[in-house]
Amino acid sequence: MTQLSDLIPDKRNANKGTKRGADAVTRSLRDFGAGRSVLVDRNGNVLAGNQTVKAASAAGIDQNVILVETDGSQLVVVKRTDLDLDDPKARALAIADNRAAELGLEWDPANLAELSIGLDLQPFFTAAELAEIVAPDATTPGAPGPETLEGRYKQQYGVICICRDEADQRKVYEQLTGQGLECRVVVT
């Protein structure tokens, strides 16, 4: 059986979390029990749910962990056999789950900047939103300015070239790197 202590927190998690959010998740777990899953990689490193793992430990849910193995092609659904849609406890859990997630999100600008290099975050952030998080306007009181990031984030410009297949991609990559250009290979 897996225990919370078997899971390895992500030290570079882009969500620093907040005390208020941690308190809300811990209280929700104590009052309503678990309702969501946590995502780990094949080695037990937490990819999603770092704050939930901490809160579950604080709530005393650390010895009773069910590990479901999947390759991502299946949706893991948690079925609470003790709840019914019309149950006020179920409604409270649904509200607490969403609100605790909202309260617990505080982006770590340096980690987000570092982790986002080479990733297409456009489906999740506009360019303005991402810039506001990783290099906010220095005039915003209390907000870290670009100098706080110590050069870890810099705006980058690139071009995506659509290739016919992997062999064409390799040929284009070799041609461009041969000209001294810095390139990254992506597959979408």
N, C-alpha and C positions, 0 to 999 in steps of 0.2 A: 504494500500500500504506500502511496506517495504522501509525504507530509509537506507542509509549507516550507519547512527548512531545507527541503530538497531542491526548491526552486531558487534560481540565481537571479537577483535583481539586476536590472540594466543600469549600470553606473552612468551611462550617457543618455538616459531617458530624456527626451525633449520636454516632457512635462515635469516641472519641479514639484507640482502639487501645491496645495495650500493647507494651512492648519484647519481652516473652516471646512474645506472639502474632506479632509481626512476624518475630522470629527463627524461629519455627516455620513460618510460611508461606514464608519465604525458603528455609529448609532443605528443605521439602517440594517447592518448585518446582525446586530444584537436584537433589534426589535422584530425584524421580519425574516431573518435568515438570508442565505445566499440566493441570488437570482440570476447571476451572470457567470460566464466562464472567463477564465484568464487564458491568454495565449502564450505558449512557450515554444522555443525551437527544439530541435531534436536532442539538444544537450541540456535542456531544462532551464535555459536562459529566458527570462520573461521578456516577451516582445510587446505585449499589451496587457495592462492590468497591474502594473507595478504598485500603484497606489492602493488597489484592491487587496493585493497580497499583504501589504503592511497593515491595512485596516482589519483584514481577516485575522491576522495574528493578534492584534490588539483586542479584537472581539472574542478571542478564544477559539476560533475555528482554525486550528492549525494541525490537528491530528487526523482529520477526516477529509482527505482530498481524493477526489476521483479523477484519474488521468485518462483522457480519451485520446487515442492516437488517430491521426488523420493526415492525409497529404494535401489538405486544402480543397479537395474536390467535393467534400461533403459539408453541410452546415450542421454544426453541433447545436442542438436545441436542449435547453434545460427545462425539464417538465417537473413542476412543483405539484406533487400529488396531494398536498395539504391545502391548496388554494383553489378558489373558484373565482371566475371573473366578477361575480356579484359580491364577493366577500370584501368588506371594507379594508381588511388587511392587504388583500391583493391590490386594490386601488392605491392604498398608501405606499406599498412597495413600488409600484410603477412610477408614482410621482417622486418618491425618495430617490429611486435609481437615476432618473433623469436630472433631478436637481443636484444631487451629490456630484454627478459627473460635471455639471456646469460649474459648481462651486470649486471643484478640485483642480480645474485646469489653469495652470500658470506656465506659459512657455518659458523654457530656458533658452534665451537668445543665442548664446554661444553654441550650445549643443545642437539647436535646430539649424543654425548656420552650417555647422560642421557636417551634420548628418545629411543635409539636403544637397550637398555638392554632388552633382551628377544625377540628381533625381528630378523627375518632372512632377512638381507639386502643384501645377496649374489646376488639376481637377479639385484641389482642396483649398488652395489659397489664390487670391489674385496677387499680382506682382506688388500692388500697394500694401496688401495685408501682410505679406511676407516681409517686405521692407520695413513696415511699421514694427514688426516683432523683432527682427534681427538687427535693425539699425534705425531705431526710432529717432524722430526729430529731437535734437539735443535741448530744444527749448521746452520740452514736456517735463514738468516738474517731477523729479524722482525717477524718470525713465533713463535707462542706460543709453548713452550715445554711442556712436560708432567707435569712439576712442576706448570705451569700456571693453569692447570686443577684442581689443589688442590685435587687430588685423586678421582675426580668424574668419571674418566674413568680408568678402569683397564681391562687388557686383561683377558678374561674368557675362560675356556675350558669346553666343555660339550659333551654329547653323546645323540643322538636322538634314541629312541627306538620305532620301528614301532609296534603298537599294532593292534590286530584283530578288536577291536571295543571299544566303550567308557567304557564298563564294564572292559575289559582287561586293558585299560589305567588306570582306577581308581585303579585296583588291583596292577599294577606295581608301580604307584605313591605311594600308601600307603606302599608298601613293601620297596621302596627305602627311603622314608622319615622316615620310622620306623627304618632304619639303620643309621639315622642321616645325610643323604645326602640332600643338598638343591636341590629341583627340581622345574621345571616350567612345566605346562601343555600347550601343543600347539596342534593346529588342523590345518592341511594343506589340 
